């Protein structure tokens, strides 16, 4: 309990990857993060692997929890330069500064050209990259990121997101990422914890939540699904990459020959998916997938949300949003096998900077 606000949250996160705490402002996300860090003492249990940080008779102080915390504001030391800020936590951690790790973090976050500068000369995005680097170099067991992009304009967000994506793929530790921006979550998260009014409403893989009709994401005007596919080919003639999505081909713009063999995240907006009983031979729509209807639910007065699975898989689900009239005209029912034409498929992640 915090004042008159109750927090009742129980969830677990894997030892690697990004777990997003998502929900509206004031739902308790930051309070949960601060309790994990030991900055607030709430009743409950906190464990990192086999190490107990808090239970009924134990409370480990923040400085002994080995957490890297990135706040909404970069909170750099104004009297220190970029290099000194980066190494501040490392010099106080067991083992001191790891030169190899310092070079790796500088490369991942694009910091080498900044190290001789004053923090007063940095942009908002650059300041936040330095703050992230400082947190990593302190050798944490867990990274906690509390809306690190909320104080940035759209341009700065666009500049820093690729660095965070790259970092998340390289770090062998869990990242808990707080946000109320679903676009950030779609790009960064592997799992999502949905927080509402101090309580965890759902916790699980990202796309499972996005396609869970009961959670309401599909009612958002830009509702989307996020799937993982592997790059299998690249055509320099038209700039399109071919990706394998569970045995079916998807073509997208924005990849390159250096990424063949790599996994990329695909974002499919529900309103960009149309359905037909047969393949359309003469169409400008490039991506057509064989699918099966899993469920049909209301998604507003005029629309229906249709949960689709790739044929023969039972999973790899994504959503289509169609009008009730269209669904009635095709007599759509769960179990029907159809062709899904996808007007636009985009890469949810950015090219490596």
Secondary structure, DSSP 8 states (H G I E B T S, - for coil): -BTTB--B------SSEEEEEE--TTSSHHHHHHHHHTSS--SS-EEETTEEEEETTEE--GGGS-EEEE-SS----TTSBHHHHHHHHHHTSTT---HHHHHHHHHHHT-GGGTTSBGGG--HHHHHHHHHHHHHHT--SEEEEESTTTTS-HHHHHHHHHHHHHHHHH-SSEEEEEES-HHHHHHH-SEEEEEETTEEEEEEEHHHHHT-GGGTGGGSTT-EEEEEEEEEEEETTTTEEEEEETTEEEEEES--GGGTT-EEEEEEEGGGEEEESS--SS-S--EEEEEEEEEEEE-SSSEEEEEEEETTTS-SEEEEEEEHHHHHHHT--TT-EEEEEES-EEESS----
